[in-house]
Amino acid sequence: MNLPWGDPCSNKFVTNVGLITSNGPYGHNIMAAEWTHHISYEPGLIAVNIHAYDATAENIEKTKEFGVNLAAFGQNIVSSISGGNTGKEVDKIKVLKDLGVEFYEAKKINVLMVKGAAMNAECKLLKSISLGDHTMFVGEVLDASASDKQPVVFHDGKYWKFGERIQKPDQSMLDKIGKLVDKYRKK
């Protein structure tokens, strides 16, 4: 069974917006990747899922490195331009610079990083895995920094900001859960 873009089931997922930067055959490039995930603490690993035919995928395959910049609240324009055009046809970095978006040179890899992102990580490619209609690129984090800005939330094809915090269960409920867990612990 497929879960296509725009399908009611696909639209139930809540993700961040990874602004993936690269440099290679298509020059400096940026794309928006909804499927950007932190997958290991030690070592720090981040996975991004990209169509194999995208300019970013070809840049990463060639150079074995990429930047992960989590879009901050207020960077929805950066995300829209990065995700709405292909780096094979448009120099998205120049478009964004003309709109006042700032970039800086990464410290440990040869890519541009998005200034003002919620989080920036410089990654060297550890592994690429073909999965369905995408390639998962797993990068080991070489350098990372975070700002105090909240990341953009992507859900149902729209951008959102964090809203009301939902509390965890209160202590009496946690105690009740603990007793039930002990009661049904496998021996």
C-alpha positions as a Markdown table, in Angstrom:
| # | Residue | x | y | z |
|---|---|---|---|---|
| 1 | Met | 0.0 | 0.0 | 0.0 |
| 2 | Asn | 1.2 | 3.5 | -0.8 |
| 3 | Leu | 1.0 | 6.5 | 1.5 |
| 4 | Pro | 1.2 | 9.4 | -1.1 |
| 5 | Trp | 1.8 | 13.1 | -0.5 |
| 6 | Gly | -1.4 | 14.7 | 0.7 |
| 7 | Asp | -3.1 | 11.4 | 1.8 |
| 8 | Pro | -5.1 | 11.8 | 5.0 |
| 9 | Cys | -2.9 | 9.2 | 6.7 |
| 10 | Ser | 0.3 | 10.9 | 5.6 |
| 11 | Asn | -1.0 | 14.2 | 6.8 |
| 12 | Lys | -1.3 | 12.9 | 10.4 |
| 13 | Phe | 2.5 | 13.0 | 10.9 |
| 14 | Val | 4.1 | 15.9 | 12.6 |
| 15 | Thr | 7.7 | 16.7 | 11.7 |
| 16 | Asn | 10.3 | 19.5 | 11.7 |
| 17 | Val | 11.6 | 21.2 | 8.5 |
| 18 | Gly | 15.2 | 20.3 | 7.8 |
| 19 | Leu | 17.0 | 22.8 | 5.6 |
| 20 | Ile | 19.6 | 20.5 | 4.0 |
| 21 | Thr | 22.6 | 22.3 | 2.6 |
| 22 | Ser | 25.1 | 20.8 | 0.3 |
| 23 | Asn | 27.8 | 21.6 | -2.3 |
| 24 | Gly | 28.8 | 19.5 | -5.3 |
| 25 | Pro | 28.0 | 19.1 | -9.0 |
| 26 | Tyr | 25.0 | 21.5 | -8.6 |
| 27 | Gly | 27.0 | 24.0 | -6.5 |
| 28 | His | 25.9 | 25.3 | -3.2 |
| 29 | Asn | 22.3 | 24.1 | -2.7 |
| 30 | Ile | 19.5 | 24.0 | -0.1 |
| 31 | Met | 16.4 | 21.9 | 0.1 |
| 32 | Ala | 13.6 | 21.4 | 2.6 |
| 33 | Ala | 13.4 | 17.9 | 4.0 |
| 34 | Glu | 10.4 | 17.1 | 6.1 |
| 35 | Trp | 12.0 | 13.7 | 7.0 |
| 36 | Thr | 15.0 | 14.9 | 9.1 |
| 37 | His | 15.6 | 12.9 | 12.2 |
| 38 | His | 18.1 | 12.7 | 15.1 |
| 39 | Ile | 18.7 | 8.9 | 15.4 |
| 40 | Ser | 21.6 | 8.5 | 17.8 |
| 41 | Tyr | 23.2 | 10.3 | 20.7 |
| 42 | Glu | 26.6 | 8.5 | 20.8 |
| 43 | Pro | 27.8 | 9.1 | 18.2 |
| 44 | Gly | 25.5 | 11.9 | 17.1 |
| 45 | Leu | 23.7 | 10.7 | 14.0 |
| 46 | Ile | 21.1 | 12.5 | 11.8 |
| 47 | Ala | 19.2 | 10.9 | 9.0 |
| 48 | Val | 17.6 | 12.8 | 6.1 |
| 49 | Asn | 15.4 | 11.2 | 3.5 |
| 50 | Ile | 15.7 | 12.6 | 0.0 |
| 51 | His | 14.6 | 11.6 | -3.5 |
| 52 | Ala | 17.6 | 10.0 | -5.2 |
| 53 | Tyr | 17.2 | 12.2 | -8.3 |
| 54 | Asp | 17.3 | 15.5 | -6.3 |
| 55 | Ala | 20.3 | 17.9 | -6.7 |
| 56 | Thr | 21.0 | 17.6 | -3.0 |
| 57 | Ala | 21.2 | 13.8 | -3.2 |
| 58 | Glu | 23.7 | 14.0 | -6.0 |
| 59 | Asn | 25.7 | 16.6 | -4.1 |
| 60 | Ile | 25.8 | 14.4 | -1.0 |
| 61 | Glu | 26.7 | 11.3 | -3.0 |
| 62 | Lys | 29.6 | 13.2 | -4.6 |
| 63 | Thr | 31.0 | 15.0 | -1.6 |
| 64 | Lys | 30.0 | 12.7 | 1.3 |
| 65 | Glu | 28.9 | 15.7 | 3.5 |
| 66 | Phe | 25.9 | 17.9 | 4.2 |
| 67 | Gly | 24.5 | 20.5 | 6.6 |
| 68 | Val | 21.3 | 20.1 | 8.6 |
| 69 | Asn | 19.6 | 23.4 | 9.6 |
| 70 | Leu | 16.3 | 23.0 | 11.4 |
| 71 | Ala | 14.1 | 25.9 | 10.3 |
| 72 | Ala | 13.2 | 28.2 | 13.1 |
| 73 | Phe | 9.9 | 29.9 | 13.5 |
| 74 | Gly | 9.9 | 32.8 | 11.1 |
| 75 | Gln | 11.9 | 30.9 | 8.4 |
| 76 | Asn | 8.8 | 29.6 | 6.6 |
| 77 | Ile | 9.9 | 31.6 | 3.5 |
| 78 | Val | 13.3 | 29.9 | 3.5 |
| 79 | Ser | 11.5 | 26.5 | 3.7 |
| 80 | Ser | 9.0 | 27.3 | 1.0 |
| 81 | Ile | 11.7 | 28.4 | -1.5 |
| 82 | Ser | 14.0 | 25.5 | -0.5 |
| 83 | Gly | 11.3 | 23.0 | -1.0 |
| 84 | Gly | 9.4 | 24.5 | -3.9 |
| 85 | Asn | 12.2 | 24.5 | -6.4 |
| 86 | Thr | 14.9 | 22.2 | -7.7 |
| 87 | Gly | 18.6 | 23.0 | -7.4 |
| 88 | Lys | 19.0 | 21.5 | -10.8 |
| 89 | Glu | 17.2 | 24.5 | -12.3 |
| 90 | Val | 17.3 | 27.3 | -9.7 |
| 91 | Asp | 20.2 | 28.8 | -7.6 |
| 92 | Lys | 18.1 | 28.8 | -4.4 |
| 93 | Ile | 20.9 | 30.2 | -2.3 |
| 94 | Lys | 21.1 | 33.3 | -4.5 |
| 95 | Val | 17.3 | 33.7 | -4.4 |
| 96 | Leu | 17.4 | 33.5 | -0.6 |
| 97 | Lys | 20.3 | 35.9 | -0.3 |
| 98 | Asp | 18.5 | 38.4 | -2.4 |
| 99 | Leu | 15.6 | 38.2 | 0.1 |
| 100 | Gly | 18.0 | 38.9 | 2.9 |
| 101 | Val | 18.5 | 35.4 | 4.2 |
| 102 | Glu | 22.0 | 35.0 | 5.7 |
| 103 | Phe | 24.3 | 32.0 | 5.4 |
| 104 | Tyr | 27.7 | 31.3 | 7.0 |
| 105 | Glu | 30.5 | 28.9 | 6.0 |
| 106 | Ala | 30.6 | 25.6 | 7.9 |
| 107 | Lys | 33.6 | 25.0 | 10.1 |
| 108 | Lys | 34.3 | 21.4 | 9.3 |
| 109 | Ile | 32.7 | 20.7 | 5.9 |
| 110 | Asn | 32.4 | 22.7 | 2.6 |
| 111 | Val | 28.8 | 23.8 | 2.7 |
| 112 | Leu | 26.9 | 26.9 | 3.7 |
| 113 | Met | 24.8 | 26.9 | 6.9 |
| 114 | Val | 21.6 | 28.9 | 7.5 |
| 115 | Lys | 22.1 | 31.7 | 9.9 |
| 116 | Gly | 19.3 | 32.0 | 12.5 |
| 117 | Ala | 18.1 | 28.3 | 12.3 |
| 118 | Ala | 16.9 | 26.6 | 15.5 |
| 119 | Met | 19.8 | 24.1 | 15.1 |
| 120 | Asn | 22.7 | 23.7 | 12.8 |
| 121 | Ala | 24.7 | 20.5 | 12.3 |
| 122 | Glu | 27.6 | 19.7 | 10.0 |
| 123 | Cys | 27.5 | 16.1 | 9.0 |
| 124 | Lys | 29.8 | 13.7 | 7.2 |
| 125 | Leu | 28.1 | 10.9 | 5.3 |
| 126 | Leu | 28.2 | 7.6 | 7.2 |
| 127 | Lys | 25.8 | 5.6 | 5.1 |
| 128 | Ser | 23.2 | 5.9 | 2.4 |
| 129 | Ile | 20.4 | 3.4 | 2.1 |
| 130 | Ser | 17.8 | 3.2 | -0.7 |
| 131 | Leu | 14.4 | 2.9 | 0.9 |
| 132 | Gly | 11.3 | 3.0 | -1.4 |
| 133 | Asp | 11.2 | 6.2 | -3.4 |
| 134 | His | 13.8 | 8.0 | -1.2 |
| 135 | Thr | 17.4 | 7.5 | -0.1 |
| 136 | Met | 18.2 | 7.8 | 3.6 |
| 137 | Phe | 21.5 | 9.6 | 4.2 |
| 138 | Val | 22.9 | 9.0 | 7.6 |
| 139 | Gly | 25.3 | 11.6 | 8.7 |
| 140 | Glu | 27.7 | 11.7 | 11.7 |
| 141 | Val | 27.6 | 15.1 | 13.3 |
| 142 | Leu | 31.0 | 16.8 | 13.3 |
| 143 | Asp | 29.9 | 20.2 | 14.7 |
| 144 | Ala | 26.5 | 21.4 | 16.0 |
| 145 | Ser | 25.0 | 24.5 | 17.6 |
| 146 | Ala | 21.5 | 25.5 | 18.7 |
| 147 | Ser | 19.8 | 28.8 | 19.1 |
| 148 | Asp | 17.0 | 29.8 | 21.5 |
| 149 | Lys | 14.6 | 29.9 | 18.6 |
| 150 | Gln | 11.7 | 27.4 | 18.3 |
| 151 | Pro | 11.7 | 25.1 | 15.3 |
| 152 | Val | 9.0 | 25.2 | 12.7 |
| 153 | Val | 6.5 | 22.4 | 13.0 |
| 154 | Phe | 5.2 | 20.8 | 9.8 |
| 155 | His | 1.8 | 19.1 | 9.8 |
| 156 | Asp | -1.0 | 18.5 | 7.2 |
| 157 | Gly | 1.0 | 20.4 | 4.6 |
| 158 | Lys | 1.2 | 23.5 | 6.7 |
| 159 | Tyr | 3.7 | 25.3 | 9.0 |
| 160 | Trp | 2.8 | 25.6 | 12.7 |
| 161 | Lys | 4.4 | 26.9 | 15.8 |
| 162 | Phe | 4.4 | 25.2 | 19.2 |
| 163 | Gly | 1.3 | 25.9 | 21.2 |
| 164 | Glu | 0.1 | 25.0 | 24.6 |
| 165 | Arg | 2.3 | 22.5 | 26.6 |
| 166 | Ile | 0.5 | 19.3 | 27.6 |
| 167 | Gln | 1.4 | 18.1 | 31.0 |
| 168 | Lys | 2.7 | 14.6 | 31.7 |
| 169 | Pro | 0.5 | 12.5 | 34.1 |
| 170 | Asp | 0.4 | 13.7 | 37.7 |
| 171 | Gln | 2.3 | 11.8 | 40.4 |
| 172 | Ser | -0.8 | 9.9 | 41.6 |
| 173 | Met | -1.3 | 8.5 | 38.1 |
| 174 | Leu | 2.4 | 7.7 | 37.7 |
| 175 | Asp | 2.2 | 5.8 | 41.0 |
| 176 | Lys | -0.9 | 3.9 | 39.8 |
| 177 | Ile | 0.9 | 3.1 | 36.5 |
| 178 | Gly | 4.0 | 1.9 | 38.5 |
| 179 | Lys | 1.9 | -0.5 | 40.5 |
| 180 | Leu | 0.3 | -1.9 | 37.4 |
| 181 | Val | 3.7 | -2.3 | 35.7 |
| 182 | Asp | 4.9 | -4.2 | 38.7 |
| 183 | Lys | 1.8 | -6.4 | 38.8 |
| 184 | Tyr | 2.2 | -7.4 | 35.2 |
| 185 | Arg | 6.0 | -7.6 | 35.0 |
| 186 | Lys | 7.0 | -10.7 | 33.1 |
| 187 | Lys | 8.9 | -13.2 | 35.2 |
